[in-house]
């Protein structure tokens, strides 16, 4: 029962942060409408979120085991709860920047803690991969819920209205309740909390990054998140400007992307019991590229028409989010393969590296896509994602080759 309780609590933490982190695409669209800012300036929200994640992860990942996973989760949740309360009161773009910086800093604490707790709850590669895919799948369910929650607060008759900011009041309450649940949960204290000095722990995290296998791994993480965030962040704006859909329906249709990510990760946990991770991920990448090449030409030249619900949306609006089903398994699988190969005391510093490079990839993808979108249009911006798709196929080949050279066979997810 205590194990299930801990899983429920860390899943709840991930669910809340999924809503907040992945609202950035919606908030970018609404900030453009409500505050009259341009796409390049709006794209900086991704930077406030991701760079704060990267900075905090780099500085405190090795420190998290010392203060305890429970305390780290609670501090992150409480900080965000307070920031959420102040955002609708201030009601300007600066307040939103501060909010996303707080969300990013807090998520750094949460992700390092959650990934480390997953290590505590798992006994082998298979159980780790299964639990991590489940947690990441729940994360995507949170993303899906967030799109519908935010769209319900948007006034379709007055897109420039700031009434959508009121969504942050109930989110603040939910975040506070989740923090209380964390404090009551039977989360174990980290075994590594008393080992070595803080300086030694920090240097050990840096030493991890010098290993060839780890360098290839974090580059794969960087490229994956670059693709996911460039599509996920700008899909609401793509739906609005390229497919000519109202803001609220643009956001609702984007929820299909999150649903596909959730479904893909939940299914992957079962498929990996029967097939090896490497050919499976290569198939996923190939299908991602094929879907992009099919759906983007369908979006070209669509004329503005009356769209009153998601059922009136053009076919391209449904085709493009299906890319999420194919990309979904990549991130948790390579994370699980890497983490399962390490001693549990190294999970926190390795997760710190994962979070840093994930954040850098997300910021890079969002800003590049925003600049290309503003200068050349949404179609060319989304075609650009084919380049990192090809590159991640290369890095996965190098990752597998490097892992096979290791003495341990733990880097391969075993067949059932």
RAPESUL-V7458 format. One record per pair of residues at least 24 apart in sequence whose ideal C-beta (glycine too) atoms are under 10 Angstrom apart, sorted by the first residue. I is the first residue (numbers start at 0). J is the second residue. D is the distance in whole Angstrom. If there is no record, write none. Layout:
# RAPESUL-V7458
I;J;D  I;J;D
This chain:
# RAPESUL-V7458
0;185;9  1;184;9  1;185;5  1;186;9  1;187;9  2;119;10  2;120;6  2;185;9  3;120;10  4;180;9  4;183;9  4;184;6  4;185;6  4;186;9  5;68;10  5;69;10  5;116;7  5;117;10  5;119;8  5;120;7  5;181;10  5;184;6  5;185;6  5;186;6  5;187;8  6;116;9  6;117;9  6;120;7  6;130;7  6;133;8  6;134;8  6;137;10  6;184;10  7;137;10  7;180;8  7;184;8  8;69;9  8;72;8  8;113;10  8;116;9  8;177;8  8;180;5  8;181;6  8;182;10  8;183;8  8;184;4  8;185;9  8;186;7  9;68;9  9;72;8  9;109;9  9;112;8  9;113;5  9;114;9  9;115;10  9;116;6  9;117;8  9;120;9  9;130;10  9;134;7  9;137;9  9;181;9  9;184;8  9;186;8  10;113;9  10;130;10  10;133;8  10;134;6  10;136;9  10;137;5  10;138;8  10;140;9  10;141;9  11;72;10  11;76;10  11;137;9  11;141;9  11;173;9  11;176;9  11;177;5  11;180;6  11;181;8  11;184;9  12;72;6  12;73;10  12;75;8  12;76;7  12;105;10  12;106;9  12;109;6  12;110;9  12;112;8  12;113;6  12;116;10  12;134;10  12;138;10  12;141;10  12;174;9  12;177;6  12;178;9  12;180;9  12;181;7  12;184;10  13;106;9  13;109;8  13;110;8  13;113;6  13;134;6  13;135;8  13;136;10  13;137;6  13;138;5  13;139;10  13;140;9  13;141;7  13;177;10  14;134;10  14;137;6  14;138;7  14;139;10  14;140;7  14;141;4  14;142;9  14;144;8  14;145;9  14;173;9  14;177;8  15;76;7  15;79;8  15;80;10  15;106;10  15;109;9  15;138;10  15;141;7  15;145;10  15;170;8  15;173;6  15;174;6  15;176;9  15;177;5  15;178;9  16;75;8  16;76;9  16;79;8  16;102;7  16;103;10  16;105;8  16;106;5  16;109;6  16;110;8  16;113;9  16;138;8  16;141;7  16;142;10  16;174;9  16;177;9  17;106;10  17;135;10  17;137;8  17;138;4  17;139;7  17;140;7  17;141;3  17;142;5  17;143;9  17;144;8  17;145;7  17;257;8  17;261;9  18;138;10  18;140;10  18;141;5  18;142;7  18;143;9  18;144;6  18;145;4  18;146;9  18;148;7  18;149;8  18;166;9  18;170;7  18;173;8  18;174;9  19;48;9  19;79;7  19;82;10  19;83;8  19;98;9  19;99;8  19;101;10  19;102;5  19;103;10  19;105;9  19;106;8  19;141;9  19;142;10  19;145;8  19;167;9  19;170;7  19;174;8  20;48;7  20;49;9  20;52;9  20;99;9  20;102;6  20;103;8  20;105;10  20;106;6  20;110;10  20;138;9  20;141;9  20;142;8  20;145;9  20;228;10  20;361;9  21;48;10  21;138;9  21;139;9  21;141;8  21;142;4  21;143;9  21;145;6  21;146;8  21;149;10  21;227;10  21;228;9  21;231;7  21;232;8  21;253;10  21;256;10  21;257;7  21;260;10  22;48;10  22;98;10  22;99;9  22;102;9  22;142;9  22;145;5  22;146;8  22;148;9  22;149;6  22;166;8  22;167;10  22;170;9  22;250;9  23;47;9  23;48;6  23;49;9  23;95;10  23;99;7  23;102;9  23;103;10  23;228;8  23;231;9  23;232;6  23;233;10  23;235;10  23;361;9  23;365;8  24;142;10  24;145;10  24;146;9  24;149;10  24;228;9  24;230;9  24;231;6  24;232;4  24;233;6  24;234;6  24;235;5  24;236;7  24;237;9  24;238;10  24;249;10  24;250;8  24;253;7  24;256;9  24;365;9  25;145;8  25;146;7  25;148;9  25;149;5  25;150;8  25;152;10  25;153;8  25;163;8  25;166;9  25;232;9  25;234;10  25;235;6  25;236;10  25;246;9  25;247;10  25;249;9  25;250;5  25;253;8  26;92;10  26;95;6  26;98;9  26;99;8  26;149;8  26;163;9  26;164;9  26;166;10  26;232;10  26;235;9  27;95;10  27;232;7  27;233;8  27;235;7  27;236;7  27;365;8  27;369;8  28;149;10  28;153;9  28;158;9  28;232;10  28;233;9  28;234;10  28;235;5  28;236;5  28;237;10  28;238;9  28;239;6  28;240;9  28;246;6  28;249;7  28;250;7  28;253;9  29;95;9  29;149;8  29;152;9  29;153;7  29;158;8  29;159;9  29;160;9  29;161;8  29;163;5  29;164;9  29;235;9  29;246;7  29;247;10  29;250;9  30;91;10  30;92;6  30;95;6  30;96;10  30;161;10  30;163;10  31;158;9  31;159;10  31;236;7  31;239;9  31;240;10  31;246;10  32;153;9  32;157;9  32;158;4  32;159;6  32;160;9  32;161;10  32;163;9  32;239;9  32;246;6  33;90;9  33;91;10  33;92;9  33;95;10  33;153;10  33;157;10  33;158;8  33;159;6  33;160;7  33;161;5  33;162;9  33;163;7  33;164;8  34;90;9  34;91;7  34;92;5  34;93;10  34;95;9  34;159;9  34;161;8  35;92;9  35;159;8  36;92;6  37;369;9  37;373;7  38;233;9  38;236;7  38;240;9  38;368;9  38;369;5  38;370;8  38;371;10  38;372;6  38;373;4  38;374;9  38;380;10  39;366;8  39;369;6  39;370;6  39;372;9  39;373;6  39;374;9  40;92;8  40;369;9  40;373;10  41;92;8  41;95;10  41;232;10  41;233;10  41;236;9  41;365;10  41;369;7  41;373;9  42;232;8  42;233;8  42;236;10  42;362;9  42;364;10  42;365;5  42;366;5  42;367;9  42;368;8  42;369;3  42;370;7  42;372;8  42;373;8  43;92;10  43;96;7  43;99;9  43;362;9  43;365;9  43;366;8  43;369;9  44;92;9  44;95;7  44;96;7  44;98;9  44;99;5  44;100;10  44;232;9  44;362;10  44;365;8  44;369;10  45;99;8  45;103;10  45;228;7  45;229;9  45;232;6  45;233;10  45;358;9  45;361;6  45;362;5  45;363;9  45;364;8  45;365;3  45;366;7  45;368;9  45;369;8  46;96;9  46;99;9  46;100;9  46;103;9  46;358;9  46;361;9  46;362;5  46;363;9  46;365;8  46;366;7  47;95;8  47;96;5  47;97;8  47;98;8  47;99;4  47;100;5  47;101;9  47;102;9  47;103;7  47;362;9  48;96;9  48;98;9  48;99;4  48;100;7  48;101;9  48;102;6  48;103;4  48;104;9  48;106;8  48;228;10  48;232;10  48;358;8  48;361;8  48;362;8  48;365;9  49;99;9  49;103;6  49;106;10  49;224;9  49;228;8  49;354;10  49;355;10  49;357;8  49;358;4  49;359;7  49;360;8  49;361;4  49;362;4  49;363;9  49;364;9  49;365;8  49;366;10  50;99;10  50;100;8  50;103;7  50;104;10  50;355;10  50;358;7  50;359;8  50;361;9  50;362;6  51;99;8  51;100;5  51;101;8  51;102;8  51;103;3  51;104;5  51;105;9  51;106;9  51;107;7  51;358;8  52;99;10  52;100;10  52;102;9  52;103;4  52;104;7  52;105;9  52;106;6  52;107;5  52;108;10  52;109;10  52;110;8  52;354;6  52;355;8  52;357;7  52;358;4  52;359;9  52;361;8  52;362;9  53;103;8  53;107;8  53;351;10  53;354;7  53;355;5  53;356;8  53;357;8  53;358;4  53;359;6  53;360;10  53;361;9  53;362;8  54;100;10  54;103;8  54;104;8  54;107;8  54;355;8  54;358;8  55;100;10  55;103;7  55;104;5  55;105;8  55;106;9  55;107;4  55;108;7  55;111;9  55;351;9  55;354;8  55;355;9  55;358;9  56;103;9  56;104;9  56;106;9  56;107;4  56;108;9  56;110;8  56;111;7  56;204;10  56;348;10  56;350;8  56;351;5  56;352;8  56;353;8  56;354;4  56;355;5  56;356;9  56;357;9  56;358;7  57;107;9  57;201;9  57;204;8  57;205;9  57;351;7  57;352;8  57;354;9  57;355;5  57;358;9  58;104;10  58;107;9  58;201;8  58;351;9  58;355;10  59;104;9  59;107;7  59;108;7  59;111;8  59;201;9  59;347;10  59;351;8  60;107;8  60;108;9  60;110;9  60;111;5  60;115;10  60;200;9  60;201;8  60;204;6  60;347;6  60;348;6  60;349;9  60;350;6  60;351;2  60;352;8  60;353;9  60;354;7  60;355;8  61;111;9  61;191;9  61;195;9  61;197;7  61;198;9  61;199;9  61;200;4  61;201;5  61;202;9  61;203;7  61;204;5  61;205;9  61;347;7  61;348;5  61;351;7  62;108;10  62;111;9  62;197;6  62;200;7  62;201;8  62;204;10  62;347;9  62;351;9  63;107;9  63;108;7  63;109;10  63;110;10  63;111;5  63;112;6  63;115;7  63;189;8  63;191;10  63;192;9  63;200;10  63;347;5  63;348;9  63;350;9  63;351;8  64;111;9  64;112;9  64;115;7  64;188;9  64;189;4  64;190;8  64;191;5  64;192;5  64;193;9  64;194;9  64;200;8  64;344;8  64;346;9  64;347;5  64;348;9  65;189;8  65;191;8  65;192;5  65;193;8  65;194;10  65;197;7  65;200;8  65;347;10  66;108;9  66;112;10  66;189;9  66;192;8  67;112;9  67;186;8  67;187;9  67;188;6  67;189;7  67;192;7  68;108;9  68;109;10  68;111;8  68;112;4  68;113;8  68;114;10  68;115;6  68;116;6  68;119;8  68;181;9  68;184;10  68;186;6  68;187;8  68;188;8  68;189;6  68;192;10  68;347;9  69;112;8  69;116;9  69;181;6  69;182;7  69;183;10  69;184;7  69;185;9  69;186;4  69;187;9  69;188;8  69;189;10  70;108;9  70;112;9  70;181;9  70;182;9  70;186;9  70;188;10  71;105;9  71;107;9  71;108;4  71;109;7  71;110;10  71;111;7  71;112;5  71;113;10  71;115;9  71;181;9  71;189;10  71;347;10  72;105;9  72;108;7  72;109;6  72;111;10  72;112;5  72;113;8  72;116;9  72;177;9  72;178;8  72;180;10  72;181;5  72;182;9  72;184;9  72;186;8  73;108;9  73;109;10  73;112;10  73;177;9  73;178;5  73;179;9  73;180;10  73;181;5  73;182;6  73;184;10  74;104;10  74;105;8  74;108;6  74;109;9  74;112;10  74;178;9  74;181;10  75;101;9  75;102;9  75;104;8  75;105;3  75;106;7  75;107;8  75;108;4  75;109;5  75;110;9  75;111;10  75;112;8  75;174;9  75;178;8  75;181;9  76;105;7  76;108;9  76;109;8  76;173;10  76;174;5  76;175;7  76;176;9  76;177;6  76;178;4  76;179;9  76;180;9  76;181;7  76;182;10  77;105;9  77;174;8  77;175;7  77;177;10  77;178;5  77;179;10  77;181;10  77;182;10  78;102;9  78;104;7  78;105;5  78;108;9  78;174;9  78;178;9  79;103;10  79;104;9  79;105;5  79;106;8  79;109;9  79;170;9  79;171;8  79;174;5  79;175;9  79;177;10  79;178;9  80;105;9  80;170;9  80;171;5  80;172;8  80;173;9  80;174;4  80;175;4  80;176;9  80;177;9  80;178;7  81;171;8  81;174;9  81;175;9  82;167;9  82;171;8  82;174;9  83;166;9  83;167;4  83;168;8  83;169;9  83;170;5  83;171;4  83;172;9  83;173;9  83;174;6  83;175;9  84;167;7  84;168;7  84;170;10  84;171;5  84;172;9  84;174;10  84;175;9  85;167;9  85;171;9  86;164;6  86;165;10  86;166;10  86;167;5  86;168;9  86;170;10  86;171;9  87;161;8  87;162;9  87;163;9  87;164;4  87;165;6  87;166;8  87;167;5  87;168;7  87;171;9  88;164;9  88;167;9  88;168;10  89;164;9  90;161;5  90;162;10  90;164;6  90;165;10  91;161;9  91;164;10  94;164;9  94;167;10  95;164;8  95;167;10  98;164;10  98;167;8  102;174;10  103;354;10  103;358;7  103;361;10  103;362;10  105;174;9  106;354;8  106;358;9  107;350;10  107;351;8  107;354;6  107;355;9  107;358;8  108;354;10  109;181;10  109;354;10  110;138;10  110;350;7  110;351;9  110;353;8  110;354;5  110;357;8  110;358;10  111;346;9  111;347;6  111;348;9  111;349;10  111;350;5  111;351;6  111;353;9  111;354;6  112;181;9  112;186;8  112;189;9  112;347;8  112;350;9  113;138;9  113;350;8  114;334;8  114;335;10  114;338;7  114;346;6  114;347;8  114;349;8  114;350;4  114;351;9  114;353;7  114;354;9  115;189;7  115;191;9  115;338;9  115;343;8  115;344;9  115;345;10  115;346;5  115;347;5  115;348;10  115;349;9  115;350;6  116;184;10  116;186;6  116;187;8  116;189;9  116;346;9  117;334;10  117;335;9  117;338;8  117;346;8  117;350;9  118;189;10  118;338;7  118;339;9  118;341;8  118;342;9  118;343;5  118;344;9  118;345;9  118;346;4  118;347;9  118;349;10  118;350;9  119;186;8  119;187;6  119;188;10  119;189;8  119;190;8  119;343;7  119;346;9  120;187;9  121;335;9  121;338;9  121;339;8  121;343;9  121;346;10  123;339;7  123;409;9  123;413;8  124;271;10  124;335;7  124;336;7  124;338;9  124;339;4  124;340;8  124;408;10  124;409;6  124;410;9  124;411;8  124;412;6  124;413;7  125;268;10  125;271;8  125;272;7  125;335;9  125;339;9  125;412;7  125;413;6  125;414;10  125;415;8  126;335;10  126;339;9  127;331;10  127;334;9  127;335;5  127;336;9  127;338;7  127;339;5  127;346;10  127;412;9  128;267;9  128;268;7  128;271;6  128;272;9  128;276;8  128;331;7  128;332;7  128;334;9  128;335;4  128;336;8  128;338;9  128;339;7  128;412;6  128;413;10  129;267;10  129;268;5  129;269;8  129;271;8  129;272;8  129;331;10  129;335;9  130;268;8  130;331;10  130;335;9  131;264;9  131;268;8  131;330;10  131;331;5  131;332;9  131;334;7  131;335;5  131;338;8  131;339;9  132;263;9  132;264;5  132;265;7  132;266;9  132;267;5  132;268;4  132;269;9  132;270;10  132;271;8  132;327;9  132;328;7  132;330;10  132;331;5  132;332;8  132;334;10  132;335;7  133;264;8  133;265;7  133;268;6  133;331;9  134;264;9  134;268;10  134;331;8  135;260;9  135;261;9  135;263;10  135;264;5  135;265;9  135;267;9  135;268;9  135;327;8  135;328;9  135;330;7  135;331;4  135;332;10  135;334;8  135;335;9  136;260;8  136;261;5  136;262;8  136;263;8  136;264;4  136;265;4  136;266;9  136;267;8  136;268;7  136;327;8  136;328;10  136;331;8  137;261;8  137;264;9  137;265;9  138;257;9  138;260;9  138;261;8  138;264;8  138;331;9  139;256;9  139;257;5  139;258;8  139;259;8  139;260;4  139;261;3  139;262;8  139;263;8  139;264;6  139;265;8  139;323;8  139;327;7  140;257;8  140;258;8  140;260;9  140;261;5  140;262;10  140;264;10  140;265;9  141;257;8  141;261;9  142;231;8  142;253;9  142;254;8  142;256;8  142;257;4  142;258;9  142;260;7  142;261;7  142;323;10  143;253;10  143;254;5  143;255;9  143;256;9  143;257;4  143;258;5  143;259;9  143;260;8  143;261;6  143;262;10  144;254;8  144;257;8  145;170;9  145;250;9  145;254;8  145;257;8  146;234;10  146;235;8  146;249;10  146;250;5  146;251;6  146;252;9  146;253;6  146;254;4  146;255;9  146;256;9  146;257;6  146;258;9  147;247;10  147;250;8  147;251;6  147;254;6  147;257;10  148;250;10  148;254;10  149;235;10  149;247;9  149;250;6  149;251;10  149;254;10  150;235;9  150;245;10  150;246;8  150;247;5  150;248;8  150;249;9  150;250;4  150;251;5  150;252;10  150;253;9  150;254;8  151;247;8  151;250;10  151;251;9  152;247;9  153;245;9  153;246;6  153;247;5  153;248;10  153;249;10  153;250;7  153;251;10  154;246;9  154;247;8  155;245;5  155;246;7  155;247;5  155;248;8  155;307;9  156;245;10  158;239;9  158;245;8  158;246;5  158;247;9  163;246;9  163;247;9  163;250;10  189;343;9  189;344;8  189;346;9  189;347;7  190;342;10  190;343;7  190;344;6  191;342;9  191;343;8  191;344;4  191;345;8  191;346;9  191;347;7  191;348;9  192;344;10  192;347;10  194;344;7  195;344;10  200;344;10  200;347;8  200;348;7  201;348;8  201;351;9  202;348;10  203;344;9  203;345;8  203;348;6  204;345;9  204;347;8  204;348;3  204;349;8  204;350;10  204;351;6  204;352;7  204;355;10  205;348;9  205;351;10  205;352;9  206;348;9  207;341;9  207;345;7  207;348;6  207;349;6  207;351;9  207;352;6  208;348;9  208;349;10  208;351;10  208;352;6  208;355;9  208;356;9  210;401;9  210;405;10  211;397;9  211;398;10  211;401;6  211;404;9  212;337;8  212;340;9  212;397;9  212;398;7  212;400;10  212;401;4  212;402;6  212;404;8  212;405;7  212;410;8  213;337;8  213;341;10  213;349;8  213;352;7  213;398;10  213;401;9  214;352;10  214;394;10  214;397;10  214;398;10  214;401;9  215;333;10  215;337;10  215;393;10  215;394;6  215;395;9  215;396;9  215;397;5  215;398;5  215;399;9  215;400;9  215;401;6  215;402;9  216;333;7  216;334;9  216;336;8  216;337;5  216;340;10  216;349;9  216;352;8  216;353;8  216;356;9  216;394;8  216;395;10  216;397;10  216;398;6  216;401;9  216;402;9  217;337;9  217;349;9  217;352;6  217;353;7  217;355;8  217;356;4  217;357;9  217;359;9  217;360;9  217;394;10  218;356;8  218;360;9  218;390;8  218;391;9  218;393;10  218;394;5  218;397;9  218;398;9  219;280;10  219;329;8  219;330;9  219;333;6  219;334;10  219;337;9  219;356;9  219;360;10  219;390;9  219;391;6  219;392;10  219;393;9  219;394;4  219;395;6  219;397;9  219;398;6  220;329;9  220;330;7  220;333;7  220;334;7  220;337;9  220;352;8  220;353;6  220;354;9  220;355;9  220;356;5  220;357;6  220;359;9  220;360;7  220;391;9  220;394;9  221;355;9  221;356;5  221;357;7  221;358;9  221;359;6  221;360;4  221;361;9  221;363;8  221;364;9  221;387;9  221;390;10  221;391;9  221;394;9  222;329;9  222;356;9  222;360;7  222;363;10  222;364;9  222;386;9  222;387;5  222;388;8  222;389;10  222;390;5  222;391;4  222;392;9  222;393;9  222;394;6  222;395;9  223;280;10  223;284;10  223;326;7  223;329;5  223;330;5  223;333;8  223;334;10  223;356;10  223;357;8  223;360;7  223;361;10  223;364;10  223;387;8  223;388;10  223;391;6  223;394;9  223;395;10  224;329;10  224;330;7  224;353;10  224;356;8  224;357;5  224;358;8  224;359;8  224;360;4  224;361;5  224;362;9  224;363;9  224;364;7  224;365;10  224;387;10  225;356;10  225;357;9  225;359;9  225;360;4  225;361;7  225;362;9  225;363;6  225;364;4  225;365;9  225;367;8  225;368;9  225;384;8  225;386;10  225;387;5  225;388;10  225;390;9  225;391;9  226;284;10  226;287;8  226;291;10  226;322;9  226;326;7  226;329;9  226;360;8  226;361;10  226;364;7  226;383;10  226;384;5  226;385;9  226;386;9  226;387;5  226;388;6  226;390;10  226;391;7  227;256;9  227;260;8  227;322;9  227;323;8  227;326;6  227;327;9  227;329;9  227;330;7  227;357;9  227;360;8  227;361;8  227;364;8  227;384;9  227;387;10  228;357;9  228;358;10  228;360;7  228;361;4  228;362;8  228;363;9  228;364;5  228;365;5  228;366;10  228;368;8  229;360;9  229;361;9  229;363;9  229;364;4  229;365;6  229;366;9  229;367;7  229;368;4  229;369;9  229;371;9  229;372;10  229;380;8  229;381;8  229;383;8  229;384;6  229;387;8  230;256;7  230;287;10  230;291;9  230;319;8  230;320;9  230;322;7  230;323;8  230;326;8  230;364;8  230;365;10  230;368;8  230;380;10  230;381;7  230;384;6  231;256;6  231;257;8  231;260;8  231;320;9  231;322;10  231;323;8  231;326;10  231;361;9  231;364;9  231;365;9  232;361;8  232;364;8  232;365;5  232;366;10  232;368;7  232;369;8  233;364;9  233;365;7  233;368;5  233;369;7  233;371;10  233;372;6  233;377;7  233;380;7  233;381;8  234;316;9  234;319;7  234;320;7  234;322;10  234;323;10  234;377;9  234;381;9  236;368;9  236;369;9  236;372;7  236;377;7  236;380;10  237;295;10  237;298;8  237;315;10  237;316;9  237;319;8  237;368;9  237;372;8  237;376;10  237;377;5  237;378;9  237;380;8  237;381;7  238;298;9  238;306;10  238;312;8  238;313;10  238;315;9  238;316;6  238;319;9  238;320;10  238;377;9  239;377;9  240;372;8  240;376;8  240;377;6  241;295;9  241;298;6  241;299;9  241;300;10  241;301;7  241;313;10  241;315;8  241;316;10  241;319;10  241;372;9  241;376;7  241;377;4  241;378;6  241;380;9  241;381;9  242;297;10  242;298;6  242;301;6  242;303;9  242;306;9  242;312;7  242;313;6  242;315;6  242;316;5  242;319;9  242;377;9  243;301;6  243;302;7  243;303;4  243;304;7  243;306;7  243;313;9  244;301;10  244;303;9  244;304;10  244;306;5  244;309;9  244;311;9  244;312;6  244;313;8  244;316;7  245;305;10  245;306;6  245;307;8  245;308;10  245;311;10  247;308;10  247;309;10  248;306;6  248;307;8  248;308;7  248;309;6  248;310;10  248;311;8  248;312;7  248;316;9  249;306;9  249;309;10  249;312;9  249;316;9  251;308;9  251;309;5  251;312;9  252;306;10  252;309;5  252;312;5  252;313;10  252;316;5  252;317;8  252;319;9  252;320;7  253;316;9  253;319;10  253;320;7  254;309;9  254;320;8  255;309;9  255;312;10  255;316;8  255;317;7  255;318;10  255;319;9  255;320;4  255;321;8  255;323;8  255;324;10  256;319;8  256;320;4  256;321;8  256;322;7  256;323;4  256;324;9  256;326;10  257;320;8  257;323;7  257;327;10  258;320;8  258;323;8  258;324;9  259;320;6  259;321;6  259;322;8  259;323;3  259;324;4  259;325;8  259;326;9  259;327;7  260;320;9  260;322;9  260;323;4  260;324;7  260;325;10  260;326;7  260;327;5  260;328;10  260;330;9  261;323;8  261;324;9  261;327;7  262;323;8  262;324;6  262;327;7  263;321;10  263;322;10  263;323;7  263;324;4  263;325;7  263;326;7  263;327;3  263;328;6  263;329;9  263;331;10  264;323;10  264;324;10  264;326;10  264;327;5  264;328;6  264;329;10  264;330;8  264;331;6  264;332;9  265;327;9  265;328;10  266;324;8  266;327;8  266;328;8  267;327;7  267;328;4  267;329;9  267;331;7  267;332;7  268;328;9  268;331;8  268;332;9  268;335;10  270;328;8  271;328;8  271;331;10  271;332;7  271;335;9  271;412;6  271;413;9  271;414;9  271;415;9  272;412;9  272;413;9  272;414;8  272;415;4  273;414;7  273;415;5  274;412;9  274;414;7  274;415;9  275;399;10  275;411;7  275;412;7  275;413;9  275;414;7  276;328;8  276;329;10  276;332;5  276;333;8  276;335;9  276;336;6  276;395;9  276;399;9  276;410;10  276;411;7  276;412;5  276;413;10  277;332;9  277;336;9  277;395;7  277;396;8  277;398;9  277;399;5  277;400;10  277;402;9  277;403;10  277;411;8  277;412;9  278;399;10  279;328;7  279;329;10  279;332;8  279;412;9  280;325;10  280;326;10  280;328;7  280;329;6  280;332;6  280;333;8  280;391;9  280;392;9  280;395;6  280;398;10  280;399;9  281;392;7  281;395;7  281;396;8  281;399;10  282;325;8  282;328;10  283;324;9  283;325;5  283;326;7  283;327;8  283;328;6  283;329;6  283;332;9  283;392;10  283;395;10  284;325;8  284;326;8  284;329;8  284;388;6  284;389;8  284;391;6  284;392;5  284;395;8  285;325;8  285;388;9  285;392;8  286;321;9  286;322;9  286;324;8  286;325;4  286;326;9  287;321;9  287;322;5  287;323;9  287;324;9  287;325;4  287;326;5  287;329;9  287;384;9  287;385;9  287;388;6  287;391;9  287;392;10  288;322;9  288;325;9  288;384;9  288;385;6  288;388;5  288;389;8  288;392;9  289;322;10  289;325;9  290;318;7  290;319;8  290;320;9  290;321;6  290;322;5  290;323;10  290;324;9  290;325;7  290;326;10  291;318;9  291;319;8  291;321;10  291;322;6  291;325;10  291;381;7  291;382;7  291;384;7  291;385;6  291;388;8  292;382;9  292;385;8  293;318;7  293;319;9  293;321;9  294;318;4  294;319;4  294;320;9  294;321;8  294;322;8  294;381;9  295;319;7  295;377;9  295;378;6  295;379;9  295;381;6  295;382;6  295;384;10  295;385;9  296;378;9  296;382;10  298;377;8  298;378;6  298;381;8  299;376;10  299;378;6  300;378;10  319;381;8  322;381;10  322;384;9  322;388;10  325;388;10  326;384;10  326;388;9  326;391;9  329;391;7  329;395;8  330;357;8  332;395;10  332;412;7  333;391;10  333;394;9  333;395;7  333;398;7  333;399;10  335;412;7  336;398;8  336;399;9  336;402;7  336;409;9  336;410;6  336;411;8  336;412;6  337;398;9  337;402;9  337;410;8  339;409;6  339;410;8  339;411;10  339;412;8  340;402;8  340;405;7  340;407;7  340;408;10  340;409;5  340;410;5  340;411;10  341;409;9  360;387;9  363;387;10
